[in-house]
């Protein structure tokens, strides 16, 4: 406890700012330029930190400086500390003026066009000056963005795969994939069909090797047929919907997409179940990170939007 107090009294936020600048620029000289202080002052501050902590923070070499294992630990905590300070400033600004604020969230393409879009629509009507930054990416991309604190939370499928040690995962609802066709398509006029009947049709779904693609493949094999190759591989749901609307293609999309405004009236869900494609959709947050009031508000709205899906599935 005495050591913690002694170190706490001697280490300042300025010291941490210097460490972060040296790591990000790769040299003390460049860090000095960024912070508008001399290189000797940078070196002196780092020496003071190493003396206080009793361990080396950086390894010096001909190619610059690299953080040691001790430096990496300090860096990790330092990033979190500065993030909390930045969040505190945002919280104060939002509490002082709830009509303004900025929010960074991660989301997969499908959710961006569905539940996230619906939440943004509701929130922007109540708080028209709020700015939302959408950072696209799947579950693993969101994990890294959360670690780096580039987003406050993420929307993704298969959230149970999130590490329990690092992240909190809240399931909002479960949904299957569905097959859609344009009303001009012959299959749109059929009341009964099996998945095997559709194998030789022109298909569109996301790229080979994606989680989505593996779910589709599993659905065909569970029905006793070998999965066909798609004619058009496309990640954008809006593109697949438009292709289906032509009447030429069968598209596979998340069931929830069909419940939101903007879907062409000429699109119909075919009566073919894909039970093996059901997956949980939810929110991922970084443990021990306090969410801003705006983030909490967004998540509350997301729960409201997701309620009908949770009941319907």
C-alpha positions in Angstrom: 0.0 0.0 0.0 2.9 2.4 0.8 4.4 1.7 -2.6 1.1 2.4 -4.4 0.7 5.7 -2.5 4.3 6.7 -3.2 4.0 5.9 -6.9 0.6 7.5 -7.1 2.0 10.8 -5.7 4.9 10.9 -8.1 3.3 9.7 -11.4 1.2 12.3 -13.1 -1.1 12.2 -16.1 1.6 14.1 -18.0 3.9 11.2 -17.5 1.3 8.9 -19.1 0.7 11.3 -21.9 4.5 11.2 -22.7 4.6 7.4 -22.6 1.6 7.2 -25.0 3.2 9.7 -27.4 6.5 7.8 -27.4 4.8 4.5 -28.2 2.6 6.0 -30.9 5.5 7.9 -32.7 8.2 5.4 -32.0 10.8 7.9 -30.8 11.4 10.4 -28.1 12.2 13.2 -30.6 8.9 12.7 -32.5 7.0 12.5 -29.2 8.6 15.8 -28.1 7.5 17.4 -31.4 4.0 16.2 -30.9 3.8 17.4 -27.3 5.8 20.6 -28.0 8.5 19.8 -25.5 12.2 19.1 -25.9 13.6 15.6 -26.3 15.7 15.9 -23.1 12.5 16.7 -21.2 10.9 13.5 -22.7 13.9 11.4 -21.7 14.0 13.0 -18.2 10.2 12.2 -17.6 10.7 8.6 -18.7 13.7 8.2 -16.5 11.7 9.6 -13.5 8.9 7.1 -14.2 11.4 4.2 -14.4 13.1 5.3 -11.2 9.7 5.5 -9.4 8.4 2.2 -10.7 11.8 0.4 -10.3 11.5 -1.2 -13.8 12.5 -0.3 -17.4 9.6 1.0 -19.4 11.3 1.1 -22.8 14.0 -0.8 -24.6 16.3 1.6 -26.5 17.8 0.5 -29.8 19.2 1.8 -33.1 15.7 1.7 -34.6 14.0 3.6 -31.8 12.3 2.7 -28.6 10.0 -0.2 -27.8 7.9 -0.7 -24.7 9.0 -3.5 -22.4 6.6 -5.9 -20.8 6.3 -3.4 -18.0 5.7 -0.6 -20.4 3.0 -2.5 -22.2 1.1 -3.1 -18.9 1.5 0.7 -18.1 0.3 1.5 -21.7 -2.8 -0.7 -21.4 -3.8 1.0 -18.1 -2.9 4.4 -19.4 -5.1 4.1 -22.5 -8.0 3.1 -20.2 -7.3 6.0 -17.8 -7.3 8.6 -20.7 -10.4 7.0 -22.2 -12.3 7.3 -18.9 -11.3 11.0 -18.7 -12.5 11.6 -22.2 -15.7 9.8 -21.4 -16.2 11.9 -18.4 -15.9 15.1 -20.5 -18.5 13.6 -23.0 -20.8 12.7 -20.1 -20.6 16.2 -18.7 -21.3 17.7 -22.1 -24.3 15.4 -22.7 -25.7 16.0 -19.2 -25.4 19.7 -19.7 -27.0 19.5 -23.1 -28.8 16.2 -23.8 -29.7 17.3 -27.3 -26.0 17.0 -28.3 -23.3 14.4 -28.1 -21.3 11.8 -30.2 -21.3 8.1 -30.1 -19.1 5.4 -31.8 -20.7 2.0 -32.2 -19.6 -1.2 -34.1 -22.0 -3.2 -36.1 -22.2 -5.9 -38.8 -23.7 -4.8 -42.2 -27.0 -6.6 -41.7 -27.7 -5.1 -38.3 -26.6 -1.7 -39.5 -29.4 -1.8 -42.1 -31.9 -3.3 -39.6 -32.1 -2.8 -35.8 -29.3 -0.2 -35.6 -31.0 1.9 -38.3 -34.3 1.7 -36.5 -32.7 2.8 -33.2 -30.9 5.7 -34.9 -34.2 6.8 -36.4 -35.9 6.8 -33.0 -33.0 8.5 -31.2 -32.5 11.2 -33.9 -36.1 12.2 -33.7 -35.8 12.9 -30.0 -32.2 14.2 -30.1 -31.7 15.7 -33.6 -28.2 17.1 -32.8 -26.7 13.8 -31.6 -24.0 12.4 -33.9 -23.6 8.6 -34.3 -20.5 7.1 -35.9 -21.0 3.6 -37.4 -17.9 1.4 -37.5 -18.6 -1.6 -39.7 -17.2 -5.0 -38.8 -18.0 -8.5 -37.6 -17.6 -9.9 -34.1 -13.8 -10.2 -34.1 -13.4 -6.7 -35.5 -15.6 -5.3 -32.9 -13.6 -7.1 -30.2 -10.5 -5.3 -31.3 -12.2 -2.0 -31.6 -13.5 -2.3 -28.1 -10.1 -3.2 -26.7 -8.7 -0.1 -28.4 -11.7 1.9 -27.2 -12.5 3.1 -30.8 -16.2 2.1 -30.1 -18.3 2.1 -26.9 -20.2 -1.0 -27.7 -21.0 -3.3 -30.6 -24.0 -5.1 -32.2 -23.2 -8.5 -33.6 -24.5 -12.0 -34.1 -23.2 -15.1 -32.2 -22.4 -12.8 -29.2 -21.9 -15.9 -27.0 -18.5 -16.3 -28.6 -17.4 -13.1 -26.8 -14.7 -13.8 -24.2 -16.3 -13.8 -20.7 -13.0 -12.4 -19.3 -12.9 -9.3 -21.4 -16.5 -8.6 -22.6 -20.1 -8.4 -21.5 -22.6 -9.9 -24.0 -26.3 -9.3 -23.8 -28.6 -11.2 -26.1 -31.5 -9.1 -27.5 -33.2 -11.8 -29.6 -32.6 -14.8 -31.7 -33.4 -14.9 -35.4 -33.1 -17.3 -38.3 -32.3 -16.6 -41.9 -35.1 -16.5 -44.5 -35.3 -16.9 -48.3 -36.9 -14.0 -50.2 -37.9 -13.7 -53.8 -39.5 -11.0 -56.0 -43.2 -11.3 -56.7 -42.3 -11.9 -60.4 -40.5 -15.0 -59.4 -42.3 -18.3 -60.1 -41.5 -19.5 -56.6 -43.2 -16.5 -55.0 -46.5 -18.0 -56.2 -46.0 -21.4 -54.7 -47.4 -22.3 -51.2 -45.4 -25.4 -50.6 -41.8 -26.2 -51.4 -38.6 -27.8 -50.0 -35.2 -26.4 -49.9 -34.0 -29.1 -52.2 -36.5 -27.8 -54.9 -34.5 -24.5 -55.0 -31.0 -25.8 -55.4 -30.6 -25.0 -59.1 -32.0 -21.4 -58.8 -29.8 -18.3 -59.1 -28.8 -17.4 -55.5 -27.2 -14.5 -53.7 -25.7 -14.4 -50.2 -22.5 -13.2 -48.5 -19.0 -14.3 -49.5 -17.7 -17.9 -49.2 -16.0 -18.5 -45.9 -18.0 -16.0 -43.8 -20.2 -17.1 -40.8 -23.3 -16.3 -42.9 -22.0 -18.6 -45.7 -21.4 -21.4 -43.2 -24.9 -21.1 -41.8 -26.4 -21.4 -45.3 -24.2 -24.4 -46.2 -25.3 -26.1 -42.9 -29.0 -25.4 -43.7 -28.8 -27.1 -47.1 -26.9 -30.1 -45.8 -29.3 -30.5 -42.9 -32.1 -30.7 -45.5 -30.2 -33.6 -47.2 -29.0 -31.7 -50.3 -25.5 -30.4 -51.3 -25.4 -26.6 -51.1 -25.2 -24.8 -54.5 -22.8 -22.0 -55.3 -24.3 -18.6 -55.2 -24.5 -16.7 -58.5 -23.7 -13.4 -56.7 -21.8 -13.1 -53.4 -22.7 -9.8 -51.7 -22.3 -8.7 -48.1 -24.7 -5.7 -48.5 -28.3 -6.8 -47.6 -29.8 -3.9 -49.6 -28.0 -5.2 -52.7 -29.3 -8.8 -52.2 -32.9 -7.4 -51.6 -32.7 -5.5 -54.9 -31.5 -8.5 -56.8 -34.4 -10.5 -55.4 -36.8 -7.8 -56.4 -35.9 -8.2 -60.0 -37.6 -11.6 -59.9 -34.5 -13.4 -61.1 -32.7 -14.3 -57.9 -33.4 -15.9 -54.6 -31.7 -14.1 -51.7 -31.0 -15.1 -48.1 -31.3 -12.4 -45.5 -31.9 -12.2 -41.7 -35.6 -12.5 -40.8 -35.6 -9.2 -38.9 -34.7 -7.2 -42.0 -38.1 -7.9 -43.5 -39.8 -6.1 -40.6 -38.2 -2.7 -41.1 -39.4 0.1 -43.5 -37.7 0.4 -46.8 -38.1 -3.2 -48.0 -39.8 -3.2 -51.5 -43.4 -4.3 -51.5 -42.5 -6.6 -54.4 -40.4 -8.9 -52.0 -41.9 -12.0 -50.4 -40.5 -14.5 -47.8 -40.7 -18.0 -49.2 -42.3 -20.7 -47.0 -39.1 -22.6 -46.4 -37.7 -22.8 -42.9 -34.0 -22.7 -42.3 -34.0 -23.8 -38.6 -30.2 -24.4 -38.4 -29.5 -20.8 -39.2 -30.9 -19.4 -36.0 -28.4 -17.2 -34.1 -28.4 -14.8 -31.2 -28.2 -11.1 -31.8 -26.9 -8.8 -29.1 -24.7 -6.1 -27.6 -21.1 -6.4 -26.7 -19.4 -4.1 -24.2 -15.9 -4.0 -22.7 -15.9 -5.1 -19.0 -15.0 -2.4 -16.4 -15.7 0.4 -18.9 -18.4 2.9 -17.9 -20.7 3.6 -20.8 -21.7 7.2 -21.5 -25.3 8.4 -20.9 -25.7 8.5 -24.7 -24.5 4.9 -25.1 -26.9 3.8 -22.3 -29.7 5.6 -24.0 -29.0 4.0 -27.3 -28.9 0.5 -25.7 -32.2 1.2 -24.0 -33.8 2.1 -27.4 -32.2 -1.0 -28.9 -33.9 -3.2 -26.3 -37.3 -1.6 -27.1 -36.8 -2.2 -30.9 -35.7 -5.8 -30.3 -38.7 -6.8 -28.1 -41.1 -7.7 -30.9 -38.3 -9.9 -32.4 -37.7 -11.7 -29.1 -41.4 -12.4 -28.7 -41.8 -13.5 -32.3 -38.9 -16.0 -32.3 
